[in-house]
Amino acid sequence: MLGFVLWLLLLVVCWPLALLALVLYPLAWLLLLPFRLIGIGVEGVFELLRAIVMLPARVLGGGRR
């Protein structure tokens, strides 16, 4: 909601810049999408490695007593 209000303020102050932002935002989102997907994949790999490293401690019952 705050983003929309800021965009409306920009529309009142400088409407060509607001329209340019309205057109370029989806393009920027599409360009950044592969990097977000790579980030999700890398985070998943790190969580898997963390689970594998912590497995012996969890099996032996370390931490919960």
C-alpha positions as CSV (number, residue, x, y, z in Angstrom):
1,M,0.0,0.0,0.0
2,L,2.8,2.4,0.8
3,G,4.4,1.7,-2.5
4,F,1.2,2.7,-4.3
5,V,0.9,5.9,-2.3
6,L,4.5,6.8,-3.2
7,W,3.8,6.0,-6.8
8,L,0.8,8.3,-6.7
9,L,2.9,11.0,-5.2
10,L,5.5,10.6,-8.0
11,L,2.6,10.7,-10.5
12,V,1.5,14.1,-9.2
13,V,5.1,15.5,-8.9
14,C,6.6,14.1,-12.2
15,W,4.2,12.1,-14.3
16,P,6.6,11.0,-17.0
17,L,9.0,9.5,-14.5
18,A,6.1,7.7,-12.8
19,L,4.9,6.2,-16.1
20,L,8.5,5.2,-17.0
21,A,8.7,3.4,-13.6
22,L,5.4,1.7,-14.2
23,V,6.7,0.4,-17.5
24,L,10.2,-0.6,-16.4
25,Y,9.3,-2.3,-13.1
26,P,8.0,-5.5,-14.7
27,L,11.0,-5.6,-17.0
28,A,13.4,-5.3,-14.1
29,W,11.5,-8.0,-12.2
30,L,11.8,-10.3,-15.2
31,L,15.6,-9.6,-15.5
32,L,16.1,-10.3,-11.8
33,L,14.0,-13.5,-11.7
34,P,16.8,-15.9,-12.6
35,F,19.0,-14.5,-9.8
36,R,16.2,-15.1,-7.3
37,L,15.7,-18.7,-8.5
38,I,19.5,-19.3,-8.2
39,G,19.4,-17.9,-4.7
40,I,16.6,-20.2,-3.7
41,G,18.5,-23.2,-5.1
42,V,21.7,-22.2,-3.3
43,E,19.8,-21.7,-0.1
44,G,18.3,-25.2,-0.5
45,V,21.8,-26.8,-1.1
46,F,23.1,-25.1,2.1
47,E,20.2,-26.3,4.1
48,L,20.8,-29.8,2.8
49,L,24.5,-29.6,3.8
50,R,23.6,-28.3,7.2
51,A,21.1,-31.1,7.7
52,I,23.7,-33.7,6.7
53,V,26.4,-32.2,9.0
54,M,23.9,-32.0,12.0
55,L,22.5,-35.5,11.5
56,P,24.9,-37.3,13.8
57,A,24.3,-34.9,16.6
58,R,20.5,-35.2,16.2
59,V,20.7,-39.0,16.0
60,L,22.8,-39.2,19.2
61,G,20.3,-36.8,21.0
62,G,22.6,-33.8,21.5
63,G,20.8,-30.8,22.8
64,R,17.4,-32.2,23.8
65,R,17.3,-33.7,27.3
